[in-house]
C-alpha cells in the first residue's frame, strides 16, 4: 500500500486529536494512522512504511500525503 492509500484508509478511523472527519492539520495525524492499525484497517507493514523515514515522531506528528495537493 502506498502512503497515499494508507492515509486514505486511515480516514475510516477517528483521529484521537481531531475526531471524525479530516484532520485539522492539512495532513493525517500519526495517531489516526496508529488507530487505523489498531482497528485493523491497515497492516503493520503499512504502518511501518509510513514511519520508515521518521527519526523521531509522536502521535501529533503529521503525515503529509504526497499525492494530495494542498
mmCIF file of the N, C-alpha and C atoms, coordinates in Angstrom:
data_MODEL
# 
_entry.id   MODEL 
# 
loop_
_atom_site.group_PDB 
_atom_site.id 
_atom_site.type_symbol 
_atom_site.label_atom_id 
_atom_site.label_alt_id 
_atom_site.label_comp_id 
_atom_site.label_asym_id 
_atom_site.label_entity_id 
_atom_site.label_seq_id 
_atom_site.pdbx_PDB_ins_code 
_atom_site.Cartn_x 
_atom_site.Cartn_y 
_atom_site.Cartn_z 
_atom_site.occupancy 
_atom_site.B_iso_or_equiv 
_atom_site.pdbx_formal_charge 
_atom_site.auth_seq_id 
_atom_site.auth_comp_id 
_atom_site.auth_asym_id 
_atom_site.auth_atom_id 
_atom_site.pdbx_PDB_model_num 
ATOM 1   N N  . UNK A 1 1  ? 0.843   -1.168 0.000  1.00 0.00 ? 1  UNK A N  1 
ATOM 2   C CA . UNK A 1 1  ? 0.000   0.000  0.000  1.00 0.00 ? 1  UNK A CA 1 
ATOM 3   C C  . UNK A 1 1  ? 0.898   1.244  0.000  1.00 0.00 ? 1  UNK A C  1 
ATOM 4   N N  . UNK A 1 2  ? 0.563   2.237  -0.784 1.00 0.00 ? 2  UNK A N  1 
ATOM 5   C CA . UNK A 1 2  ? 1.333   3.483  -0.807 1.00 0.00 ? 2  UNK A CA 1 
ATOM 6   C C  . UNK A 1 2  ? 0.974   4.347  0.410  1.00 0.00 ? 2  UNK A C  1 
ATOM 7   N N  . UNK A 1 3  ? 1.755   5.374  0.657  1.00 0.00 ? 3  UNK A N  1 
ATOM 8   C CA . UNK A 1 3  ? 1.425   6.293  1.752  1.00 0.00 ? 3  UNK A CA 1 
ATOM 9   C C  . UNK A 1 3  ? 0.074   6.941  1.493  1.00 0.00 ? 3  UNK A C  1 
ATOM 10  N N  . UNK A 1 4  ? -0.196  7.277  0.249  1.00 0.00 ? 4  UNK A N  1 
ATOM 11  C CA . UNK A 1 4  ? -1.494  7.846  -0.111 1.00 0.00 ? 4  UNK A CA 1 
ATOM 12  C C  . UNK A 1 4  ? -2.625  6.881  0.260  1.00 0.00 ? 4  UNK A C  1 
ATOM 13  N N  . UNK A 1 5  ? -2.499  5.628  -0.116 1.00 0.00 ? 5  UNK A N  1 
ATOM 14  C CA . UNK A 1 5  ? -3.532  4.636  0.193  1.00 0.00 ? 5  UNK A CA 1 
ATOM 15  C C  . UNK A 1 5  ? -3.667  4.428  1.697  1.00 0.00 ? 5  UNK A C  1 
ATOM 16  N N  . UNK A 1 6  ? -2.551  4.455  2.411  1.00 0.00 ? 6  UNK A N  1 
ATOM 17  C CA . UNK A 1 6  ? -2.588  4.301  3.860  1.00 0.00 ? 6  UNK A CA 1 
ATOM 18  C C  . UNK A 1 6  ? -3.310  5.474  4.507  1.00 0.00 ? 6  UNK A C  1 
ATOM 19  N N  . UNK A 1 7  ? -3.004  6.693  4.069  1.00 0.00 ? 7  UNK A N  1 
ATOM 20  C CA . UNK A 1 7  ? -3.693  7.875  4.599  1.00 0.00 ? 7  UNK A CA 1 
ATOM 21  C C  . UNK A 1 7  ? -5.185  7.821  4.296  1.00 0.00 ? 7  UNK A C  1 
ATOM 22  N N  . UNK A 1 8  ? -5.534  7.371  3.103  1.00 0.00 ? 8  UNK A N  1 
ATOM 23  C CA . UNK A 1 8  ? -6.947  7.256  2.734  1.00 0.00 ? 8  UNK A CA 1 
ATOM 24  C C  . UNK A 1 8  ? -7.649  6.214  3.606  1.00 0.00 ? 8  UNK A C  1 
ATOM 25  N N  . UNK A 1 9  ? -7.008  5.071  3.821  1.00 0.00 ? 9  UNK A N  1 
ATOM 26  C CA . UNK A 1 9  ? -7.605  4.020  4.646  1.00 0.00 ? 9  UNK A CA 1 
ATOM 27  C C  . UNK A 1 9  ? -7.753  4.489  6.094  1.00 0.00 ? 9  UNK A C  1 
ATOM 28  N N  . UNK A 1 10 ? -6.812  5.293  6.559  1.00 0.00 ? 10 UNK A N  1 
ATOM 29  C CA . UNK A 1 10 ? -6.858  5.780  7.936  1.00 0.00 ? 10 UNK A CA 1 
ATOM 30  C C  . UNK A 1 10 ? -8.019  6.730  8.179  1.00 0.00 ? 10 UNK A C  1 
ATOM 31  N N  . UNK A 1 11 ? -8.559  7.323  7.140  1.00 0.00 ? 11 UNK A N  1 
ATOM 32  C CA . UNK A 1 11 ? -9.686  8.246  7.302  1.00 0.00 ? 11 UNK A CA 1 
ATOM 33  C C  . UNK A 1 11 ? -10.917 7.550  7.885  1.00 0.00 ? 11 UNK A C  1 
ATOM 34  N N  . UNK A 1 12 ? -10.983 6.229  7.781  1.00 0.00 ? 12 UNK A N  1 
ATOM 35  C CA . UNK A 1 12 ? -12.107 5.476  8.346  1.00 0.00 ? 12 UNK A CA 1 
ATOM 36  C C  . UNK A 1 12 ? -12.011 5.387  9.867  1.00 0.00 ? 12 UNK A C  1 
ATOM 37  N N  . UNK A 1 13 ? -10.853 5.690  10.424 1.00 0.00 ? 13 UNK A N  1 
ATOM 38  C CA . UNK A 1 13 ? -10.665 5.682  11.879 1.00 0.00 ? 13 UNK A CA 1 
ATOM 39  C C  . UNK A 1 13 ? -10.778 7.116  12.395 1.00 0.00 ? 13 UNK A C  1 
ATOM 40  N N  . UNK A 1 14 ? -11.355 7.286  13.564 1.00 0.00 ? 14 UNK A N  1 
ATOM 41  C CA . UNK A 1 14 ? -11.426 8.621  14.159 1.00 0.00 ? 14 UNK A CA 1 
ATOM 42  C C  . UNK A 1 14 ? -10.046 9.015  14.663 1.00 0.00 ? 14 UNK A C  1 
ATOM 43  N N  . UNK A 1 15 ? -9.690  10.251 14.444 1.00 0.00 ? 15 UNK A N  1 
ATOM 44  C CA . UNK A 1 15 ? -8.413  10.762 14.939 1.00 0.00 ? 15 UNK A CA 1 
ATOM 45  C C  . UNK A 1 15 ? -8.561  11.051 16.432 1.00 0.00 ? 15 UNK A C  1 
ATOM 46  N N  . UNK A 1 16 ? -7.664  10.532 17.275 1.00 0.00 ? 16 UNK A N  1 
ATOM 47  C CA . UNK A 1 16 ? -7.741  10.826 18.701 1.00 0.00 ? 16 UNK A CA 1 
ATOM 48  C C  . UNK A 1 16 ? -7.589  12.326 19.014 1.00 0.00 ? 16 UNK A C  1 
ATOM 49  N N  . UNK A 1 17 ? -7.011  13.079 18.091 1.00 0.00 ? 17 UNK A N  1 
ATOM 50  C CA . UNK A 1 17 ? -6.806  14.509 18.299 1.00 0.00 ? 17 UNK A CA 1 
ATOM 51  C C  . UNK A 1 17 ? -7.901  15.361 17.661 1.00 0.00 ? 17 UNK A C  1 
ATOM 52  N N  . UNK A 1 18 ? -8.388  14.953 16.486 1.00 0.00 ? 18 UNK A N  1 
ATOM 53  C CA . UNK A 1 18 ? -9.346  15.765 15.721 1.00 0.00 ? 18 UNK A CA 1 
ATOM 54  C C  . UNK A 1 18 ? -10.757 15.179 15.694 1.00 0.00 ? 18 UNK A C  1 
ATOM 55  N N  . UNK A 1 19 ? -10.907 13.914 16.061 1.00 0.00 ? 19 UNK A N  1 
ATOM 56  C CA . UNK A 1 19 ? -12.207 13.253 15.999 1.00 0.00 ? 19 UNK A CA 1 
ATOM 57  C C  . UNK A 1 19 ? -12.479 12.737 14.590 1.00 0.00 ? 19 UNK A C  1 
ATOM 58  N N  . UNK A 1 20 ? -13.756 12.500 14.291 1.00 0.00 ? 20 UNK A N  1 
ATOM 59  C CA . UNK A 1 20 ? -14.090 12.013 12.949 1.00 0.00 ? 20 UNK A CA 1 
ATOM 60  C C  . UNK A 1 20 ? -13.908 13.128 11.909 1.00 0.00 ? 20 UNK A C  1 
ATOM 61  N N  . UNK A 1 21 ? -13.844 12.744 10.666 1.00 0.00 ? 21 UNK A N  1 
ATOM 62  C CA . UNK A 1 21 ? -13.633 13.719 9.603  1.00 0.00 ? 21 UNK A CA 1 
ATOM 63  C C  . UNK A 1 21 ? -12.156 13.961 9.402  1.00 0.00 ? 21 UNK A C  1 
ATOM 64  N N  . UNK A 1 22 ? -11.804 14.851 8.476  1.00 0.00 ? 22 UNK A N  1 
ATOM 65  C CA . UNK A 1 22 ? -10.393 15.094 8.178  1.00 0.00 ? 22 UNK A CA 1 
ATOM 66  C C  . UNK A 1 22 ? -9.667  15.722 9.366  1.00 0.00 ? 22 UNK A C  1 
ATOM 67  N N  . UNK A 1 23 ? -8.386  15.466 9.462  1.00 0.00 ? 23 UNK A N  1 
ATOM 68  C CA . UNK A 1 23 ? -7.569  16.111 10.483 1.00 0.00 ? 23 UNK A CA 1 
ATOM 69  C C  . UNK A 1 23 ? -7.479  17.605 10.165 1.00 0.00 ? 23 UNK A C  1 
ATOM 70  N N  . UNK A 1 24 ? -7.451  18.410 11.207 1.00 0.00 ? 24 UNK A N  1 
ATOM 71  C CA . UNK A 1 24 ? -7.428  19.866 11.051 1.00 0.00 ? 24 UNK A CA 1 
ATOM 72  C C  . UNK A 1 24 ? -6.063  20.397 10.621 1.00 0.00 ? 24 UNK A C  1 
ATOM 73  N N  . UNK A 1 25 ? -5.070  19.522 10.534 1.00 0.00 ? 25 UNK A N  1 
ATOM 74  C CA . UNK A 1 25 ? -3.693  19.951 10.308 1.00 0.00 ? 25 UNK A CA 1 
ATOM 75  C C  . UNK A 1 25 ? -3.266  19.919 8.833  1.00 0.00 ? 25 UNK A C  1 
ATOM 76  N N  . UNK A 1 26 ? -4.185  19.687 7.918  1.00 0.00 ? 26 UNK A N  1 
ATOM 77  C CA . UNK A 1 26 ? -3.870  19.586 6.492  1.00 0.00 ? 26 UNK A CA 1 
ATOM 78  C C  . UNK A 1 26 ? -2.972  18.398 6.183  1.00 0.00 ? 26 UNK A C  1 
ATOM 79  N N  . UNK A 1 27 ? -3.157  17.355 6.893  1.00 0.00 ? 27 UNK A N  1 
ATOM 80  C CA . UNK A 1 27 ? -2.444  16.101 6.718  1.00 0.00 ? 27 UNK A CA 1 
ATOM 81  C C  . UNK A 1 27 ? -3.189  15.036 7.509  1.00 0.00 ? 27 UNK A C  1 
ATOM 82  N N  . UNK A 1 28 ? -2.498  13.998 7.909  1.00 0.00 ? 28 UNK A N  1 
ATOM 83  C CA . UNK A 1 28 ? -3.098  12.953 8.723  1.00 0.00 ? 28 UNK A CA 1 
ATOM 84  C C  . UNK A 1 28 ? -2.214  12.751 9.939  1.00 0.00 ? 28 UNK A C  1 
ATOM 85  N N  . UNK A 1 29 ? -2.795  12.919 11.128 1.00 0.00 ? 29 UNK A N  1 
ATOM 86  C CA . UNK A 1 29 ? -2.005  12.695 12.333 1.00 0.00 ? 29 UNK A CA 1 
ATOM 87  C C  . UNK A 1 29 ? -1.578  11.236 12.408 1.00 0.00 ? 29 UNK A C  1 
ATOM 88  N N  . UNK A 1 30 ? -0.361  11.028 12.845 1.00 0.00 ? 30 UNK A N  1 
ATOM 89  C CA . UNK A 1 30 ? 0.129   9.670  13.030 1.00 0.00 ? 30 UNK A CA 1 
ATOM 90  C C  . UNK A 1 30 ? -0.749  8.919  14.026 1.00 0.00 ? 30 UNK A C  1 
ATOM 91  N N  . UNK A 1 31 ? -1.343  9.623  14.958 1.00 0.00 ? 31 UNK A N  1 
ATOM 92  C CA . UNK A 1 31 ? -2.257  8.995  15.918 1.00 0.00 ? 31 UNK A CA 1 
ATOM 93  C C  . UNK A 1 31 ? -3.444  8.350  15.200 1.00 0.00 ? 31 UNK A C  1 
ATOM 94  N N  . UNK A 1 32 ? -3.953  8.983  14.140 1.00 0.00 ? 32 UNK A N  1 
ATOM 95  C CA . UNK A 1 32 ? -5.060  8.406  13.363 1.00 0.00 ? 32 UNK A CA 1 
ATOM 96  C C  . UNK A 1 32 ? -4.593  7.152  12.637 1.00 0.00 ? 32 UNK A C  1 
ATOM 97  N N  . UNK A 1 33 ? -3.381  7.209  12.093 1.00 0.00 ? 33 UNK A N  1 
ATOM 98  C CA . UNK A 1 33 ? -2.848  6.044  11.386 1.00 0.00 ? 33 UNK A CA 1 
ATOM 99  C C  . UNK A 1 33 ? -2.622  4.898  12.363 1.00 0.00 ? 33 UNK A C  1 
ATOM 100 N N  . UNK A 1 34 ? -2.153  5.223  13.579 1.00 0.00 ? 34 UNK A N  1 
ATOM 101 C CA . UNK A 1 34 ? -1.984  4.190  14.600 1.00 0.00 ? 34 UNK A CA 1 
ATOM 102 C C  . UNK A 1 34 ? -3.342  3.602  14.996 1.00 0.00 ? 34 UNK A C  1 
ATOM 103 N N  . UNK A 1 35 ? -4.364  4.441  15.090 1.00 0.00 ? 35 UNK A N  1 
ATOM 104 C CA . UNK A 1 35 ? -5.709  3.956  15.402 1.00 0.00 ? 35 UNK A CA 1 
ATOM 105 C C  . UNK A 1 35 ? -6.213  3.047  14.280 1.00 0.00 ? 35 UNK A C  1 
ATOM 106 N N  . UNK A 1 36 ? -5.924  3.427  13.046 1.00 0.00 ? 36 UNK A N  1 
ATOM 107 C CA . UNK A 1 36 ? -6.323  2.582  11.900 1.00 0.00 ? 36 UNK A CA 1 
ATOM 108 C C  . UNK A 1 36 ? -5.629  1.229  11.978 1.00 0.00 ? 36 UNK A C  1 
ATOM 109 N N  . UNK A 1 37 ? -4.390  1.218  12.432 1.00 0.00 ? 37 UNK A N  1 
ATOM 110 C CA . UNK A 1 37 ? -3.680  -0.059 12.609 1.00 0.00 ? 37 UNK A CA 1 
ATOM 111 C C  . UNK A 1 37 ? -4.336  -0.881 13.718 1.00 0.00 ? 37 UNK A C  1 
ATOM 112 N N  . UNK A 1 38 ? -4.660  -0.245 14.822 1.00 0.00 ? 38 UNK A N  1 
ATOM 113 C CA . UNK A 1 38 ? -5.306  -0.939 15.940 1.00 0.00 ? 38 UNK A CA 1 
ATOM 114 C C  . UNK A 1 38 ? -6.678  -1.487 15.535 1.00 0.00 ? 38 UNK A C  1 
ATOM 115 N N  . UNK A 1 39 ? -7.363  -0.753 14.665 1.00 0.00 ? 39 UNK A N  1 
ATOM 116 C CA . UNK A 1 39 ? -8.684  -1.185 14.174 1.00 0.00 ? 39 UNK A CA 1 
ATOM 117 C C  . UNK A 1 39 ? -8.577  -2.158 13.002 1.00 0.00 ? 39 UNK A C  1 
ATOM 118 N N  . UNK A 1 40 ? -7.347  -2.542 12.641 1.00 0.00 ? 40 UNK A N  1 
ATOM 119 C CA . UNK A 1 40 ? -7.063  -3.476 11.550 1.00 0.00 ? 40 UNK A CA 1 
ATOM 120 C C  . UNK A 1 40 ? -7.537  -2.968 10.189 1.00 0.00 ? 40 UNK A C  1 
ATOM 121 N N  . UNK A 1 41 ? -7.514  -1.648 10.017 1.00 0.00 ? 41 UNK A N  1 
ATOM 122 C CA . UNK A 1 41 ? -7.835  -1.050 8.722  1.00 0.00 ? 41 UNK A CA 1 
ATOM 123 C C  . UNK A 1 41 ? -6.616  -1.043 7.810  1.00 0.00 ? 41 UNK A C  1 
ATOM 124 N N  . UNK A 1 42 ? -5.425  -1.071 8.432  1.00 0.00 ? 42 UNK A N  1 
ATOM 125 C CA . UNK A 1 42 ? -4.172  -1.159 7.700  1.00 0.00 ? 42 UNK A CA 1 
ATOM 126 C C  . UNK A 1 42 ? -3.310  -2.226 8.383  1.00 0.00 ? 42 UNK A C  1 
ATOM 127 N N  . UNK A 1 43 ? -2.296  -2.694 7.685  1.00 0.00 ? 43 UNK A N  1 
ATOM 128 C CA . UNK A 1 43 ? -1.418  -3.727 8.238  1.00 0.00 ? 43 UNK A CA 1 
ATOM 129 C C  . UNK A 1 43 ? -0.243  -3.095 8.989  1.00 0.00 ? 43 UNK A C  1 
ATOM 130 N N  . UNK A 1 44 ? 0.458   -3.934 9.725  1.00 0.00 ? 44 UNK A N  1 
ATOM 131 C CA . UNK A 1 44 ? 1.670   -3.473 10.411 1.00 0.00 ? 44 UNK A CA 1 
ATOM 132 C C  . UNK A 1 44 ? 2.695   -2.978 9.396  1.00 0.00 ? 44 UNK A C  1 
ATOM 133 N N  . UNK A 1 45 ? 2.769   -3.638 8.243  1.00 0.00 ? 45 UNK A N  1 
ATOM 134 C CA . UNK A 1 45 ? 3.682   -3.212 7.184  1.00 0.00 ? 45 UNK A CA 1 
ATOM 135 C C  . UNK A 1 45 ? 3.322   -1.844 6.636  1.00 0.00 ? 45 UNK A C  1 
ATOM 136 N N  . UNK A 1 46 ? 2.016   -1.576 6.492  1.00 0.00 ? 46 UNK A N  1 
ATOM 137 C CA . UNK A 1 46 ? 1.573   -0.254 6.028  1.00 0.00 ? 46 UNK A CA 1 
ATOM 138 C C  . UNK A 1 46 ? 1.995   0.818  7.024  1.00 0.00 ? 46 UNK A C  1 
ATOM 139 N N  . UNK A 1 47 ? 1.787   0.538  8.314  1.00 0.00 ? 47 UNK A N  1 
ATOM 140 C CA . UNK A 1 47 ? 2.178   1.489  9.352  1.00 0.00 ? 47 UNK A CA 1 
ATOM 141 C C  . UNK A 1 47 ? 3.684   1.712  9.330  1.00 0.00 ? 47 UNK A C  1 
ATOM 142 N N  . UNK A 1 48 ? 4.435   0.636  9.195  1.00 0.00 ? 48 UNK A N  1 
ATOM 143 C CA . UNK A 1 48 ? 5.898   0.725  9.161  1.00 0.00 ? 48 UNK A CA 1 
ATOM 144 C C  . UNK A 1 48 ? 6.373   1.561  7.979  1.00 0.00 ? 48 UNK A C  1 
ATOM 145 N N  . UNK A 1 49 ? 5.707   1.453  6.835  1.00 0.00 ? 49 UNK A N  1 
ATOM 146 C CA . UNK A 1 49 ? 6.132   2.224  5.665  1.00 0.00 ? 49 UNK A CA 1 
ATOM 147 C C  . UNK A 1 49 ? 5.925   3.720  5.879  1.00 0.00 ? 49 UNK A C  1 
ATOM 148 N N  . UNK A 1 50 ? 4.923   4.087  6.679  1.00 0.00 ? 50 UNK A N  1 
ATOM 149 C CA . UNK A 1 50 ? 4.667   5.498  6.951  1.00 0.00 ? 50 UNK A CA 1 
ATOM 150 C C  . UNK A 1 50 ? 5.751   6.076  7.849  1.00 0.00 ? 50 UNK A C  1 
ATOM 151 N N  . UNK A 1 51 ? 6.202   5.315  8.835  1.00 0.00 ? 51 UNK A N  1 
ATOM 152 C CA . UNK A 1 51 ? 7.181   5.848  9.782  1.00 0.00 ? 51 UNK A CA 1 
ATOM 153 C C  . UNK A 1 51 ? 8.623   5.508  9.422  1.00 0.00 ? 51 UNK A C  1 
ATOM 154 N N  . UNK A 1 52 ? 8.842   4.839  8.320  1.00 0.00 ? 52 UNK A N  1 
ATOM 155 C CA . UNK A 1 52 ? 10.180  4.362  7.946  1.00 0.00 ? 52 UNK A CA 1 
ATOM 156 C C  . UNK A 1 52 ? 11.222  5.478  7.880  1.00 0.00 ? 52 UNK A C  1 
ATOM 157 N N  . UNK A 1 53 ? 10.869  6.638  7.398  1.00 0.00 ? 53 UNK A N  1 
ATOM 158 C CA . UNK A 1 53 ? 11.838  7.720  7.226  1.00 0.00 ? 53 UNK A CA 1 
ATOM 159 C C  . UNK A 1 53 ? 11.880  8.692  8.401  1.00 0.00 ? 53 UNK A C  1 
ATOM 160 N N  . UNK A 1 54 ? 11.035  8.461  9.394  1.00 0.00 ? 54 UNK A N  1 
ATOM 161 C CA . UNK A 1 54 ? 10.981  9.369  10.542 1.00 0.00 ? 54 UNK A CA 1 
ATOM 162 C C  . UNK A 1 54 ? 12.025  8.972  11.579 1.00 0.00 ? 54 UNK A C  1 
ATOM 163 N N  . UNK A 1 55 ? 12.810  9.934  12.015 1.00 0.00 ? 55 UNK A N  1 
ATOM 164 C CA . UNK A 1 55 ? 13.780  9.673  13.080 1.00 0.00 ? 55 UNK A CA 1 
ATOM 165 C C  . UNK A 1 55 ? 13.091  9.754  14.442 1.00 0.00 ? 55 UNK A C  1 
ATOM 166 N N  . UNK A 1 56 ? 12.260  10.758 14.604 1.00 0.00 ? 56 UNK A N  1 
ATOM 167 C CA . UNK A 1 56 ? 11.535  10.988 15.847 1.00 0.00 ? 56 UNK A CA 1 
ATOM 168 C C  . UNK A 1 56 ? 10.099  11.310 15.480 1.00 0.00 ? 56 UNK A C  1 
ATOM 169 N N  . UNK A 1 57 ? 9.147   10.748 16.216 1.00 0.00 ? 57 UNK A N  1 
ATOM 170 C CA . UNK A 1 57 ? 7.748   11.051 15.938 1.00 0.00 ? 57 UNK A CA 1 
ATOM 171 C C  . UNK A 1 57 ? 6.925   10.847 17.195 1.00 0.00 ? 57 UNK A C  1 
ATOM 172 N N  . UNK A 1 58 ? 5.765   11.491 17.212 1.00 0.00 ? 58 UNK A N  1 
ATOM 173 C CA . UNK A 1 58 ? 4.786   11.330 18.287 1.00 0.00 ? 58 UNK A CA 1 
ATOM 174 C C  . UNK A 1 58 ? 3.427   11.146 17.637 1.00 0.00 ? 58 UNK A C  1 
ATOM 175 N N  . UNK A 1 59 ? 2.395   10.993 18.434 1.00 0.00 ? 59 UNK A N  1 
ATOM 176 C CA . UNK A 1 59 ? 1.046   10.883 17.892 1.00 0.00 ? 59 UNK A CA 1 
ATOM 177 C C  . UNK A 1 59 ? 0.589   12.148 17.189 1.00 0.00 ? 59 UNK A C  1 
ATOM 178 N N  . UNK A 1 60 ? 1.196   13.286 17.554 1.00 0.00 ? 60 UNK A N  1 
ATOM 179 C CA . UNK A 1 60 ? 0.819   14.545 16.915 1.00 0.00 ? 60 UNK A CA 1 
ATOM 180 C C  . UNK A 1 60 ? 1.584   14.809 15.626 1.00 0.00 ? 60 UNK A C  1 
ATOM 181 N N  . UNK A 1 61 ? 2.519   13.927 15.294 1.00 0.00 ? 61 UNK A N  1 
ATOM 182 C CA . UNK A 1 61 ? 3.242   14.052 14.028 1.00 0.00 ? 61 UNK A CA 1 
ATOM 183 C C  . UNK A 1 61 ? 2.243   14.010 12.879 1.00 0.00 ? 61 UNK A C  1 
ATOM 184 N N  . UNK A 1 62 ? 2.435   14.891 11.914 1.00 0.00 ? 62 UNK A N  1 
ATOM 185 C CA . UNK A 1 62 ? 1.545   14.973 10.760 1.00 0.00 ? 62 UNK A CA 1 
ATOM 186 C C  . UNK A 1 62 ? 2.190   14.277 9.571  1.00 0.00 ? 62 UNK A C  1 
ATOM 187 N N  . UNK A 1 63 ? 1.453   13.373 8.967  1.00 0.00 ? 63 UNK A N  1 
ATOM 188 C CA . UNK A 1 63 ? 1.895   12.685 7.760  1.00 0.00 ? 63 UNK A CA 1 
ATOM 189 C C  . UNK A 1 63 ? 1.273   13.423 6.581  1.00 0.00 ? 63 UNK A C  1 
ATOM 190 N N  . UNK A 1 64 ? 2.116   13.918 5.703  1.00 0.00 ? 64 UNK A N  1 
ATOM 191 C CA . UNK A 1 64 ? 1.641   14.629 4.518  1.00 0.00 ? 64 UNK A CA 1 
ATOM 192 C C  . UNK A 1 64 ? 1.505   13.626 3.385  1.00 0.00 ? 64 UNK A C  1 
ATOM 193 N N  . UNK A 1 65 ? 0.310   13.540 2.838  1.00 0.00 ? 65 UNK A N  1 
ATOM 194 C CA . UNK A 1 65 ? 0.028   12.638 1.734  1.00 0.00 ? 65 UNK A CA 1 
ATOM 195 C C  . UNK A 1 65 ? 0.681   13.223 0.481  1.00 0.00 ? 65 UNK A C  1 
ATOM 196 N N  . UNK A 1 66 ? 1.646   12.528 -0.111 1.00 0.00 ? 66 UNK A N  1 
ATOM 197 C CA . UNK A 1 66 ? 2.371   13.085 -1.256 1.00 0.00 ? 66 UNK A CA 1 
ATOM 198 C C  . UNK A 1 66 ? 1.515   13.226 -2.517 1.00 0.00 ? 66 UNK A C  1 
ATOM 199 N N  . UNK A 1 67 ? 0.357   12.604 -2.539 1.00 0.00 ? 67 UNK A N  1 
ATOM 200 C CA . UNK A 1 67 ? -0.494  12.669 -3.724 1.00 0.00 ? 67 UNK A CA 1 
ATOM 201 C C  . UNK A 1 67 ? -1.639  13.656 -3.593 1.00 0.00 ? 67 UNK A C  1 
ATOM 202 N N  . UNK A 1 68 ? -1.677  14.425 -2.503 1.00 0.00 ? 68 UNK A N  1 
ATOM 203 C CA . UNK A 1 68 ? -2.742  15.398 -2.298 1.00 0.00 ? 68 UNK A CA 1 
ATOM 204 C C  . UNK A 1 68 ? -2.133  16.786 -2.377 1.00 0.00 ? 68 UNK A C  1 
ATOM 205 N N  . UNK A 1 69 ? -2.686  17.616 -3.235 1.00 0.00 ? 69 UNK A N  1 
ATOM 206 C CA . UNK A 1 69 ? -2.246  18.993 -3.368 1.00 0.00 ? 69 UNK A CA 1 
ATOM 207 C C  . UNK A 1 69 ? -3.012  19.838 -2.354 1.00 0.00 ? 69 UNK A C  1 
ATOM 208 N N  . UNK A 1 70 ? -2.310  20.594 -1.592 1.00 0.00 ? 70 UNK A N  1 
ATOM 209 C CA . UNK A 1 70 ? -2.941  21.403 -0.545 1.00 0.00 ? 70 UNK A CA 1 
ATOM 210 C C  . UNK A 1 70 ? -2.957  22.847 -0.945 1.00 0.00 ? 70 UNK A C  1 
# 
